[in-house]
Amino acid sequence: MSRKAKLLMQVIGLSTALISGVSMAADSKNAETDKGFVLFKIHDIVPEKNANGKVLYCNVGATFFNRTKEDVSNAALTLSWNDDVISDAIDQEERADKEKRRVDPKAPRSRYSTAGFTGKVVNTSLKLPPLKVGQQVSLKTKVDTDRCFLLLNDMDVTVNNCGTAGMSERRSRSSGCDNLFSYVSPKMPEYYTEFKETSYDDQIRMENDEVDSLYSSINTTFDEAIKAIRDITVEMPKEEEKE
């Protein structure tokens, strides 16, 4: 490959990198216009047992913090936890039963079935009181399961109803808040702090700092690449003279 071809490839690579970096910065910058999130976490999980020590249900605490620009009202959520162990057991039993019937269509079904006494998913529903901007509220509820250990795992969140001042009534009843609620798990540092310690304005300020840092990195890379191209350009005539 000639020197000119190598230089062209370097310029193409530089352009691609810069375009990618600018795009990332723009995406981060657009985060400033987001409405923010209603953060929530699940905590204080205590199994309720009968006299024989059997777990009847789980007492649970849930804390929500409105880190958005608008008041949130009429919010109703369904939280769903998937039990991977139970799911695998049910799937294995179903496969075994299917194979058994393939070999012998008249074979009776197994008398033992995990799916017959428990499900793959644990669900609970929550109705939130109105949440003003910057307000935090904690709820107490119970989850009808004996698998309390699941409740600190990640979950699926379904927004059944929700409304903000910026939404029409029709949109509020549908999917207007689908991406508004953000779960904070025990794996995240913020789980162990008060949500109030980071306001919406603080969040935006941190995002701006990250964007500024990204732009600075892009500018440094650009300046270094331009200098390298200039050095190569200066050397090219000397090599052409030798040829």
Sequence and secondary structure as in RCSB ss.txt:
>XXXX:A:sequence
MSRKAKLLMQVIGLSTALISGVSMAADSKNAETDKGFVLFKIHDIVPEKNANGKVLYCNVGATFFNRTKEDVSNA
ALTLSWNDDVISDAIDQEERADKEKRRVDPKAPRSRYSTAGFTGKVVNTSLKLPPLKVGQQVSLKTKVDTDRCFL
LLNDMDVTVNNCGTAGMSERRSRSSGCDNLFSYVSPKMPEYYTEFKETSYDDQIRMENDEVDSLYSSINTTFDEA
IKAIRDITVEMPKEEEKE
>XXXX:A:secstr
  HHHHHHHHHHHHHHHHHHHHHHHHHHHHGGGS EEEEEEEEEEEEEE TTS EEEEEEEEEEEEEESS EEEE
EEEEEEE HHHHHHHHHHHHHHHHHHHH TT    S  GGGT  SEEEEEEE   B TT EEEEEEEES S GGG
GGS  EEEEEEEEETTS HHHHHTTTTTTTEEE  TTSGGGGS GGGS HHHHHHHHHHHHHHHHHHHHHHHHHH
HHHHHHHHHHHHHHHHH 
